[in-house]
């Protein structure tokens, strides 16, 4: 490439992007996703929230609560799961703001905390729970997709679109636990089948409640011979809660 190597070009682009983001921050400061307060440039939450936020114990699976995950054996259909926070307090507020108050920029900061939970675990690629086209057009973005793309940057793992939602189902959070399990059946189809076979895949969503959605998505991925499928969410609903 002449005087500049590809790595050099990428480094210059990163620096230019950082400068652009800093200038924007000077006029429109970043806000903490957890409390909405202005936070310093380059941070992912404010000083106060940094002192009070508690990540979940990542030595146990967030679904089956076992050090040796039993999700696959229990019929969940996944090989393990990661979550950063319980779905309560400020983390819950951050998720709701990202989804329903038009704060897609929060995805970058929330993905940072999820990346800390995942640590050095290795995956071939990251994908995400898709949103039906009508719903995505109405909201303007799929929060799971945004989380996946930012997480891919944090972990230096490729993000690929492997699933598509083909059925416009009811909102999961409006249904009972039993109805949620039936609501998503037949909702998803697979894209890019050649990217699935033999791969260890990390599936991203925002909240883990009953596990019905990730189970259905995992089933589709494993139909096309995914070697393993793990789920990762920003929050999980505690096992003794039902919202």
Backbone as numpy.savetxt, mean C-alpha at the origin, in Angstrom:
# Nx Ny Nz CAx CAy CAz Cx Cy Cz
27.13 7.04 -23.61 26.31 8.26 -23.61 27.16 9.53 -23.61
28.44 9.40 -24.00 29.29 10.58 -24.04 29.84 10.91 -22.67
29.81 12.19 -22.31 30.42 12.65 -21.08 29.67 12.19 -19.84
28.37 12.02 -19.96 27.58 11.65 -18.81 27.11 10.21 -18.90
27.31 9.46 -17.84 26.79 8.10 -17.79 25.31 8.14 -17.46
24.63 7.00 -17.65 23.21 6.91 -17.33 22.98 7.20 -15.85
23.89 6.69 -15.01 23.77 6.93 -13.57 23.90 8.42 -13.27
24.82 9.09 -13.99 25.01 10.52 -13.78 23.78 11.32 -14.16
23.14 10.93 -15.26 21.92 11.61 -15.71 20.81 11.44 -14.68
20.66 10.22 -14.16 19.64 9.95 -13.16 19.90 10.76 -11.90
21.17 10.88 -11.52 21.51 11.64 -10.32 21.17 13.12 -10.51
21.45 13.67 -11.67 21.12 15.06 -11.95 19.61 15.26 -11.92
18.87 14.32 -12.52 17.41 14.42 -12.52 16.85 14.38 -11.10
17.43 13.52 -10.26 16.98 13.44 -8.87 17.22 14.76 -8.15
18.39 15.36 -8.38 18.71 16.63 -7.74 17.76 17.75 -8.20
17.46 17.76 -9.50 16.56 18.77 -10.03 15.15 18.60 -9.46
14.71 17.34 -9.35 13.40 17.07 -8.77 13.34 17.51 -7.31
14.43 17.25 -6.58 14.48 17.64 -5.18 14.43 19.17 -5.04
15.16 19.86 -5.90 15.14 21.33 -5.86 13.74 21.85 -6.17
13.09 21.25 -7.16 11.73 21.66 -7.52 10.79 21.46 -6.34
10.91 20.32 -5.68 10.04 20.02 -4.55 10.30 20.98 -3.38
11.55 21.36 -3.21 11.89 22.29 -2.12 11.27 23.67 -2.37
11.35 24.13 -3.63 10.77 25.43 -3.98 9.26 25.40 -3.74
8.61 24.31 -4.15 7.17 24.18 -3.92 6.86 24.18 -2.43
7.71 23.49 -1.66 7.51 23.42 -0.21 7.61 24.81 0.44
8.43 25.68 -0.11 8.58 27.02 0.45 7.27 27.80 0.39
6.49 27.56 -0.67 5.23 28.29 -0.85 4.02 27.48 -0.36
4.11 26.17 -0.52 3.03 25.28 -0.09 3.64 24.17 0.76
3.87 24.44 2.06 4.58 23.49 2.92 3.88 22.14 3.03
4.69 21.09 3.10 4.15 19.75 3.32 3.49 19.68 4.69
2.42 18.93 4.75 1.70 18.77 6.01 1.76 17.32 6.48
1.83 17.17 7.78 1.90 15.84 8.38 0.62 15.07 8.05
0.74 13.86 7.52 -0.46 13.11 7.16 -1.29 12.69 8.38
-0.67 12.68 9.54 -1.35 12.19 10.74 -2.11 13.27 11.51
-1.63 14.51 11.45 -2.31 15.56 12.22 -2.58 16.82 11.41
-2.01 16.92 10.22 -2.27 18.06 9.36 -1.40 19.27 9.61
-0.49 19.19 10.59 0.39 20.32 10.89 1.52 20.41 9.85
2.02 21.62 9.65 3.15 21.80 8.74 4.36 21.03 9.28
5.07 20.36 8.37 6.26 19.62 8.79 7.45 20.04 7.96
8.63 19.74 8.44 9.86 20.15 7.77 10.02 19.42 6.44
10.71 20.08 5.52 10.97 19.49 4.22 11.80 18.22 4.38
11.42 17.19 3.66 12.15 15.93 3.70 11.68 14.97 4.79
10.79 15.43 5.67 10.26 14.57 6.73 8.96 13.92 6.27
8.58 12.85 6.98 7.35 12.13 6.62 6.25 12.29 7.67
6.57 12.97 8.76 5.57 13.37 9.74 6.17 14.48 10.59
5.34 15.14 11.37 5.84 16.24 12.20 6.58 15.69 13.43
7.25 16.57 14.13 8.05 16.16 15.29 7.19 15.52 16.37
6.02 16.10 16.64 5.15 15.56 17.68 4.67 14.15 17.35
4.24 13.94 16.10 3.75 12.62 15.71 4.89 11.59 15.71
6.09 12.04 15.36 7.23 11.14 15.37 7.47 10.56 16.77
7.16 11.36 17.78 7.36 10.92 19.16 6.25 10.01 19.65
5.08 10.11 19.05 3.92 9.37 19.56 3.51 8.17 18.71
3.88 8.16 17.44 3.49 7.05 16.57 4.20 5.76 16.98
3.47 4.66 16.96 4.05 3.36 17.30 3.79 2.37 16.18
4.85 1.90 15.56 4.70 0.88 14.53 4.33 -0.45 15.17
3.58 -1.26 14.43 3.22 -2.58 14.93 4.45 -3.47 15.03
4.35 -4.48 15.86 5.42 -5.46 16.00 5.54 -6.26 14.70
6.63 -6.04 13.96 6.76 -6.72 12.67 7.42 -8.09 12.77
7.55 -8.61 13.98 8.07 -9.97 14.13 6.94 -10.99 14.08
5.69 -10.51 14.06 4.55 -11.41 13.93 3.72 -10.99 12.73
3.02 -11.92 12.13 2.15 -11.64 10.99 0.97 -10.81 11.48
0.62 -9.76 10.74 -0.46 -8.87 11.17 -1.84 -9.49 10.97
-1.91 -10.62 10.29 -3.20 -11.28 10.07 -3.44 -12.38 11.10
-2.50 -13.33 11.16 -2.71 -14.47 12.05 -2.03 -14.29 13.41
-1.25 -13.21 13.56 -0.59 -12.88 14.84 0.39 -13.96 15.29
0.97 -14.68 14.35 1.93 -15.74 14.68 3.31 -15.36 14.15
4.36 -15.74 14.89 5.72 -15.51 14.41 5.99 -16.32 13.14
5.46 -17.53 13.09 5.52 -18.34 11.88 4.14 -18.27 11.23
4.02 -17.45 10.20 2.72 -17.14 9.62 1.95 -18.40 9.21
0.66 -18.42 9.56 -0.20 -19.54 9.22 -1.34 -19.11 8.29
-1.17 -17.95 7.62 -2.23 -17.44 6.75 -2.55 -18.41 5.62
-1.54 -18.98 5.02 -1.76 -19.87 3.89 -2.54 -21.10 4.32
-2.15 -21.67 5.47 -2.82 -22.85 5.97 -4.24 -22.55 6.42
-4.49 -21.34 6.85 -5.81 -21.00 7.39 -6.82 -20.65 6.30
-6.41 -20.66 5.05 -7.33 -20.35 3.96 -7.36 -18.89 3.58
-6.50 -18.05 4.16 -6.45 -16.64 3.81 -5.96 -16.48 2.36
-5.15 -17.43 1.90 -4.71 -17.38 0.51 -3.45 -16.57 0.29
-2.89 -16.00 1.36 -1.65 -15.26 1.24 -0.57 -15.95 2.08
0.67 -15.63 1.77 1.80 -16.28 2.44 2.32 -15.49 3.63
1.73 -14.34 3.88 2.13 -13.50 5.00 1.65 -12.09 4.78
1.78 -11.25 5.79 1.23 -9.90 5.69 2.03 -8.91 6.53
2.06 -7.67 6.06 2.70 -6.56 6.78 1.68 -5.44 6.95
1.68 -4.81 8.11 0.90 -3.59 8.33 1.73 -2.68 9.23
1.60 -1.37 9.00 2.40 -0.43 9.79 1.71 -0.04 11.10
0.37 0.15 11.05 -0.34 0.66 12.22 -1.68 -0.05 12.39
-2.22 0.04 13.60 -3.61 -0.32 13.81 -4.49 0.79 13.24
-5.69 0.41 12.80 -6.61 1.37 12.20 -7.36 2.11 13.30
-6.68 3.09 13.88 -7.25 3.88 14.96 -6.41 5.14 15.12
-6.97 6.13 15.81 -6.22 7.35 16.09 -5.73 8.08 14.85
-4.54 8.65 14.93 -3.98 9.44 13.83 -3.75 8.65 12.55
-3.27 7.39 12.61 -3.13 6.63 11.36 -4.46 6.45 10.63
-5.54 6.22 11.39 -6.87 6.12 10.77 -7.25 7.44 10.11
-6.99 8.55 10.80 -7.28 9.86 10.23 -6.51 10.09 8.93
-5.26 9.64 8.89 -4.43 9.82 7.70 -5.00 9.05 6.51
-5.44 7.81 6.76 -6.03 7.00 5.70 -7.31 7.65 5.18
-8.17 8.09 6.08 -9.43 8.70 5.67 -9.21 9.99 4.89
-8.21 10.78 5.31 -7.90 12.01 4.59 -7.37 11.71 3.19
-6.50 10.71 3.09 -5.95 10.34 1.79 -7.06 9.90 0.84
-8.02 9.12 1.35 -9.05 8.55 0.50 -10.20 9.50 0.20
-10.67 10.21 1.22 -11.92 10.94 1.08 -11.80 12.45 1.15
-10.61 12.97 1.47 -10.43 14.42 1.57 -9.41 14.94 0.56
-9.20 14.15 -0.50 -8.35 14.58 -1.61 -6.93 14.92 -1.18
-6.31 14.01 -0.44 -4.92 14.21 -0.03 -4.05 13.06 -0.57
-3.96 12.93 -1.89 -3.15 11.84 -2.46 -1.68 11.94 -2.10
-1.21 13.16 -1.78 0.21 13.33 -1.44 0.59 12.61 -0.15
-0.40 12.26 0.66 -0.10 11.54 1.89 0.44 10.14 1.61
0.16 9.61 0.43 0.60 8.26 0.09 2.12 8.12 0.18
2.84 9.15 -0.24 4.30 9.10 -0.18 4.79 8.91 1.26
4.20 9.64 2.18 4.65 9.59 3.57 4.22 8.30 4.26
3.02 7.85 3.98 2.55 6.61 4.58 3.34 5.41 4.06
3.72 5.45 2.78 4.52 4.36 2.21 5.87 4.25 2.89
6.40 5.37 3.34 7.69 5.36 4.05 7.61 4.49 5.30
6.53 4.62 6.06 6.40 3.84 7.29 6.16 2.36 6.99
5.43 2.08 5.92 5.23 0.68 5.53 6.54 0.06 5.08
7.38 0.83 4.40 8.69 0.32 3.97 9.54 -0.07 5.18
9.43 0.70 6.26 10.18 0.36 7.48 9.73 -0.98 8.04
8.44 -1.28 7.91 7.93 -2.56 8.40 8.44 -3.72 7.55
8.49 -3.52 6.26 8.88 -4.60 5.34 10.38 -4.87 5.42
11.15 -3.83 5.62 12.58 -3.99 5.83 13.30 -4.68 4.68
14.03 -5.75 5.00 14.88 -6.41 4.01 14.21 -7.59 3.32
12.93 -7.79 3.52 12.24 -8.89 2.85 12.32 -8.69 1.33
12.52 -9.75 0.61 12.75 -9.67 -0.83 11.51 -10.06 -1.63
11.21 -9.27 -2.66 10.10 -9.55 -3.56 10.54 -9.27 -5.00
9.93 -9.98 -5.94 10.25 -9.74 -7.35 9.57 -8.48 -7.86
8.37 -8.21 -7.37 7.68 -7.00 -7.79 6.59 -6.64 -6.79
6.12 -5.42 -6.91 5.01 -4.90 -6.10 3.83 -4.66 -7.03
2.64 -5.02 -6.57 1.42 -4.67 -7.30 0.40 -4.15 -6.30
-0.81 -3.88 -6.73 -1.78 -3.22 -5.87 -3.19 -3.70 -6.18
-4.07 -3.54 -5.19 -5.48 -3.85 -5.38 -6.06 -2.79 -6.33
-6.61 -3.19 -7.45 -7.10 -2.21 -8.42 -8.45 -1.63 -8.02
-8.78 -0.52 -8.62 -10.06 0.15 -8.40 -10.83 0.15 -9.71
-12.15 -0.01 -9.63 -12.97 0.03 -10.85 -12.81 1.40 -11.52
-12.82 1.40 -12.86 -12.59 2.64 -13.61 -13.53 3.77 -13.22
-14.81 3.44 -12.96 -15.78 4.48 -12.61 -15.42 5.13 -11.28
-15.05 4.31 -10.32 -14.70 4.83 -9.00 -13.40 5.62 -9.05
-12.42 5.13 -9.82 -11.15 5.84 -9.94 -11.35 7.19 -10.61
-12.22 7.24 -11.62 -12.49 8.50 -12.31 -13.15 9.49 -11.36
-14.03 9.00 -10.50 -14.73 9.87 -9.55 -13.77 10.42 -8.50
-12.89 9.56 -7.95 -11.96 9.99 -6.91 -10.77 10.72 -7.51
-10.35 10.31 -8.69 -9.20 10.93 -9.34 -7.93 10.14 -9.21
-7.92 9.13 -8.36 -6.74 8.30 -8.15 -7.13 7.06 -7.36
-6.28 6.05 -7.46 -6.41 4.84 -6.65 -5.35 4.92 -5.56
-5.77 5.06 -4.32 -4.80 5.24 -3.23 -3.86 4.04 -3.08
-4.35 2.83 -3.36 -3.50 1.64 -3.27 -2.40 1.69 -4.32
-2.74 2.20 -5.50 -1.75 2.34 -6.58 -0.69 3.37 -6.20
-1.11 4.49 -5.64 -0.15 5.52 -5.21 0.78 4.97 -4.14
0.22 4.26 -3.17 1.03 3.66 -2.11 2.05 2.70 -2.70
1.59 1.88 -3.64 2.48 0.88 -4.25 3.63 1.53 -5.00
3.36 2.60 -5.72 4.41 3.27 -6.49 5.45 3.93 -5.59
4.98 4.55 -4.51 5.93 5.16 -3.58 6.71 4.08 -2.81
6.04 3.01 -2.46 6.72 1.92 -1.77 7.78 1.29 -2.67
7.46 1.17 -3.94 8.42 0.62 -4.90 9.70 1.46 -4.94
9.55 2.78 -4.85 10.71 3.66 -4.83 11.50 3.49 -3.54
10.79 3.36 -2.42 11.46 3.18 -1.13 12.25 1.88 -1.09
11.69 0.82 -1.65 12.31 -0.50 -1.56 13.15 -0.86 -2.79
13.11 0.01 -3.81 13.83 -0.24 -5.06 13.40 -1.57 -5.69
12.08 -1.75 -5.77 11.47 -2.94 -6.37 10.51 -2.45 -7.44
10.44 -3.09 -8.61 9.52 -2.61 -9.66 8.06 -2.74 -9.25
7.26 -1.75 -9.62 5.82 -1.78 -9.39 5.15 -2.10 -10.73
4.28 -3.11 -10.73 3.63 -3.55 -11.96 2.12 -3.64 -11.76
1.38 -3.28 -12.80 -0.08 -3.44 -12.78 -0.40 -4.86 -13.22
-0.82 -5.69 -12.28 -1.07 -7.10 -12.57 -2.54 -7.48 -12.51
-3.36 -6.60 -11.90 -4.77 -6.92 -11.73 -5.64 -5.77 -12.23
-6.86 -6.11 -12.61 -7.83 -5.11 -13.01 -9.16 -5.47 -12.36
-9.93 -4.47 -11.95 -11.24 -4.73 -11.35 -12.29 -4.69 -12.45
-12.98 -5.80 -12.61 -13.92 -5.95 -13.73 -15.37 -5.84 -13.29
-15.61 -5.87 -11.98 -16.98 -5.78 -11.47 -17.10 -4.62 -10.51
-18.10 -3.77 -10.72 -18.31 -2.62 -9.84 -19.09 -3.09 -8.61
-18.37 -3.42 -7.56 -19.00 -3.96 -6.35 -19.30 -2.85 -5.36
-20.06 -3.18 -4.32 -20.37 -2.21 -3.28 -19.12 -1.90 -2.46
-19.14 -0.73 -1.80 -18.02 -0.34 -0.94 -17.91 -1.34 0.21
-16.69 -1.90 0.41 -16.51 -2.89 1.46 -16.85 -2.35 2.84
-16.47 -1.10 3.12 -16.65 -0.58 4.48 -18.12 -0.36 4.84
-19.03 -0.46 3.83 -20.46 -0.28 4.12 -21.15 -1.60 4.43
-20.42 -2.73 4.34 -21.02 -4.05 4.45 -20.65 -4.75 5.75
-21.45 -5.73 6.12 -21.13 -6.59 7.26 -19.94 -7.47 6.91
-19.34 -8.09 7.93 -18.18 -8.94 7.70 -18.50 -10.08 6.74
-19.67 -10.70 6.90 -20.03 -11.83 6.04 -20.24 -11.37 4.60
-20.93 -10.25 4.42 -21.21 -9.76 3.08 -19.94 -9.32 2.35
-18.94 -8.86 3.11 -17.68 -8.45 2.48 -17.03 -9.62 1.75
-17.14 -10.80 2.33 -16.49 -11.99 1.74 -17.08 -12.32 0.38
-18.41 -12.13 0.24 -19.08 -12.44 -1.03 -18.97 -11.29 -2.03
-18.85 -10.08 -1.52 -18.91 -8.88 -2.35 -17.81 -8.82 -3.40
-16.62 -9.34 -3.06 -15.47 -9.20 -3.96 -15.26 -10.41 -4.87
-16.01 -11.48 -4.67 -15.83 -12.68 -5.47 -16.11 -12.37 -6.95
-15.18 -12.72 -7.82 -15.34 -12.47 -9.24 -15.10 -11.04 -9.67
-14.56 -10.22 -8.76 -14.38 -8.79 -9.06 -13.09 -8.49 -9.82
-12.12 -9.40 -9.79 -10.79 -9.10 -10.32 -10.37 -10.06 -11.43
-9.59 -9.53 -12.36 -8.99 -10.34 -13.42 -7.51 -9.99 -13.51
-6.76 -10.84 -14.17 -5.31 -10.69 -14.24 -4.88 -10.03 -15.54
-3.90 -9.13 -15.44 -3.23 -8.54 -16.59 -1.76 -8.99 -16.57
-1.07 -8.82 -17.66 0.38 -9.11 -17.71 0.71 -10.47 -17.10
0.09 -11.50 -17.64 0.26 -12.85 -17.06 1.70 -13.32 -17.06
2.50 -12.84 -18.00 3.90 -13.28 -18.07 4.73 -12.74 -16.91
4.21 -11.72 -16.21 4.94 -11.13 -15.09 4.64 -11.83 -13.76
3.81 -12.87 -13.78 3.32 -13.47 -12.55 3.95 -14.82 -12.23
4.07 -15.68 -13.22 4.50 -17.05 -12.99 5.88 -17.14 -12.32
5.91 -17.85 -11.20 7.16 -18.07 -10.48 7.64 -16.90 -9.65
6.87 -15.82 -9.58 7.31 -14.60 -8.90 6.78 -14.53 -7.46
7.56 -13.88 -6.62 7.15 -13.56 -5.25 6.64 -12.12 -5.28
5.35 -11.93 -5.01 4.67 -10.66 -5.26 4.18 -10.04 -3.95
4.36 -8.74 -3.82 3.86 -7.98 -2.68 2.64 -7.19 -3.14
1.49 -7.48 -2.55 0.20 -6.89 -2.93 -0.16 -5.77 -1.95
-0.42 -4.57 -2.46 -0.62 -3.40 -1.61 -2.09 -2.97 -1.58
-2.57 -2.66 -0.38 -3.87 -2.02 -0.18 -3.71 -1.05 0.98
-4.75 -0.26 1.26 -4.62 0.72 2.35 -4.96 0.14 3.71
-6.05 -0.65 3.81 -6.50 -1.18 5.08 -6.78 -2.68 4.96
-6.40 -3.43 5.97 -6.74 -4.85 6.04 -7.82 -5.02 7.10
-8.99 -5.50 6.69 -10.09 -5.71 7.64 -10.36 -7.21 7.77
-11.19 -7.75 6.90 -11.46 -9.20 6.95 -10.43 -9.99 6.15
-9.75 -9.32 5.23 -8.82 -10.02 4.34 -9.49 -10.53 3.08
-10.79 -10.26 2.89 -11.52 -10.77 1.74 -10.94 -10.26 0.42
-10.57 -8.98 0.39 -10.06 -8.40 -0.86 -8.70 -8.99 -1.23
-7.78 -9.03 -0.28 -6.46 -9.57 -0.60 -6.53 -11.06 -0.91
-7.46 -11.76 -0.27 -7.63 -13.19 -0.56 -8.06 -13.39 -2.01
-9.02 -12.59 -2.46 -9.52 -12.73 -3.83 -8.43 -12.35 -4.84
-7.69 -11.28 -4.56 -6.60 -10.87 -5.46 -5.50 -11.92 -5.49
-5.15 -12.45 -4.32 -4.12 -13.48 -4.24 -4.54 -14.73 -5.01
-5.81 -15.07 -4.91 -6.31 -16.24 -5.63 -6.09 -16.09 -7.14
-6.36 -14.89 -7.66 -6.17 -14.66 -9.09 -4.69 -14.74 -9.46
-3.83 -14.16 -8.64 -2.39 -14.20 -8.93 -1.85 -15.63 -8.90
-2.34 -16.41 -7.94 -1.86 -17.79 -7.82 -2.46 -18.70 -8.89
-3.60 -18.31 -9.45 -4.16 -19.04 -10.58 -3.18 -19.02 -11.75
-2.43 -17.91 -11.85 -1.41 -17.79 -12.90 -0.01 -18.06 -12.36
0.03 -18.90 -11.32 1.26 -19.51 -10.80 2.23 -18.54 -10.15
1.71 -17.53 -9.49 2.59 -16.75 -8.63 3.17 -17.69 -7.58
4.46 -17.58 -7.34 5.11 -18.47 -6.38 4.62 -18.19 -4.96
4.62 -16.90 -4.57 4.12 -16.48 -3.27 3.48 -15.10 -3.40
2.48 -14.85 -2.56 1.84 -13.54 -2.52 1.75 -13.09 -1.07
2.34 -11.95 -0.78 2.25 -11.32 0.54 1.42 -10.06 0.41
0.71 -9.70 1.45 -0.03 -8.44 1.44 0.67 -7.42 2.32
0.47 -6.15 2.01 1.02 -5.07 2.83 0.02 -3.93 2.83
-0.34 -3.46 4.02 -1.29 -2.37 4.16 -0.76 -1.35 5.17
-1.20 -0.13 5.03 -0.81 0.89 6.00 -1.39 0.55 7.37
-2.66 0.20 7.39 -3.34 -0.10 8.65 -4.02 -1.46 8.61
-4.23 -2.02 9.77 -5.06 -3.22 9.91 -6.11 -2.94 10.98
-7.26 -3.53 10.82 -8.30 -3.45 11.84 -8.01 -4.53 12.86
-7.97 -4.16 14.13 -7.68 -5.12 15.18 -8.64 -6.28 15.12
-8.16 -7.46 15.49 -8.94 -8.68 15.37 -10.21 -8.64 16.20
-10.25 -7.83 17.24 -11.44 -7.77 18.08 -12.37 -6.62 17.72
-12.12 -6.03 16.52 -12.98 -4.94 16.07 -13.63 -5.34 14.75
-14.68 -4.67 14.35 -15.42 -5.10 13.16 -15.67 -4.01 12.14
-15.14 -2.78 12.36 -15.43 -1.76 11.35 -14.61 -1.97 10.11
